[in-house]
Amino acid sequence: MLGNATLDVIQRVARLPLPGETVLAQGLTRCAGGKGLNQAVAASRTGAATRLAAPAGRDADAAFVAAALRGETGLDAHWLLCDAPTDMSAIWVATGGENVIVSSAECARSVSTDQAQDLCDTLTAGDVLLMQGNLSFTATRSAALAAQARGATRILNTAPIAWDMRPILGLFDIVIANEGEAELLARGSPSPAAAFRDSGVPIAIITRGARGALIIRDGGETMVDAPEVAAIDSSGAGDVFAGTLAGLLANGAMLSTAVRLAVNAASLSVTRPNTTPSFPSRAEITALMEAIS
Ligand code: ATP
C-alpha cells in the first residue's frame, strides 16, 4: 500500500452548515485516517500481510497516527518523513450520514518519484500494490511502472480525483471508482465501460453505494448487490471496499468472491459511525468469509 495517512478530526452535526454559518457539533472524534492508511487497515484485517508506506510530518499528529496502527496485527507501517505538517482531514457528518470532507495533502504531495519507485522496486510477482489519488501524478505513475516491471498486481482506487488520471489508468490491472468518479473519468466517452476499455483497464469496478458494486471485464458487466442495512455513516466505506478487495486478492481469492466480500464488509462499516473505528474487525471479516464461501 502506497498512499496517504491523516489525522481525521470528525465532528457530528445535526445538519451540514451553510456557507458563513456556524453550527455546534454534537460530538468530536480524532482517529487515524487517510485513504492509504484506511485501506491498509482494511487489507490487513483480511489476514493479508500488509505494508503501508505513507508520508507523515515530524509532529505530534504523526505520533498519534503511528500509535493508532500499533494494535493492527499484520500491518507494517513505513513512514516517509516530510517537513510539512502531517496531513489532516476535517470531516463533518450530518445526522443521516451525509458528509463533507476537506483534506490537506502537503505530505502526500511531497512523495517523490524516486521514493515511489524505490518502494515498489521491492515488490515481487504475487504482491498487490494498492494506490489512491492522493499522491502526485508523477509519483503514482512511477510506482505503477516499477510494480509493473516487478510483475506485481496493480490496483488503483480513483479517489480523490485531484488530477487527470486517464493517462495512467492503463498501468493498473484493476481500477476501482465510485459512481461520481466513474462519470468524471468517462467524460467524452459513451459510457464508463467504454472509457475504461479505451484506457486499457482490464478490470474496472464501480461502487454504487447502497446498490453494491459493478464489475466490468471482458466486455461484460456483473452486478454485486449490497445487503440492505441501516446506514448511518458512509465515510470510509469506499476504503473498506478497496482494502478488503486488495487483501483478499493478495491471499489468492477469485475476483468475484473478493468483490462480494468487499461489498459486504463495506456495507457493515456504514452501520457504524466514523472512519477506521467503523471498519469490520478481523473476526468479522472471517465470519463474512465463512458466510459467503
Ligand atoms: P465513501 O466516499 O463514503 O467512503 P464511496 O463513494 O467511495 O464511499 P460507495 O460506492 O458510496 O463508495 O460505497 C462503497 C461500498 O460501501 C458499496 O459498494 C457498498 O458495499 C457499501 N455501502 C455504501 N453505502 C451503503 C448503504 N447505504 N447501504 C449498504 N451498503 C453501502
Residues whose N, C-alpha, C, O or C-beta is under 5 A from the ligand:
A	BS01	ATP	N178 T207 R208 G209 A210 G212 A213 A226 P227 V229 A231 S234 S235 G236 A237 G238 D239 F241 A262 V263 N264 A266 S267 V270
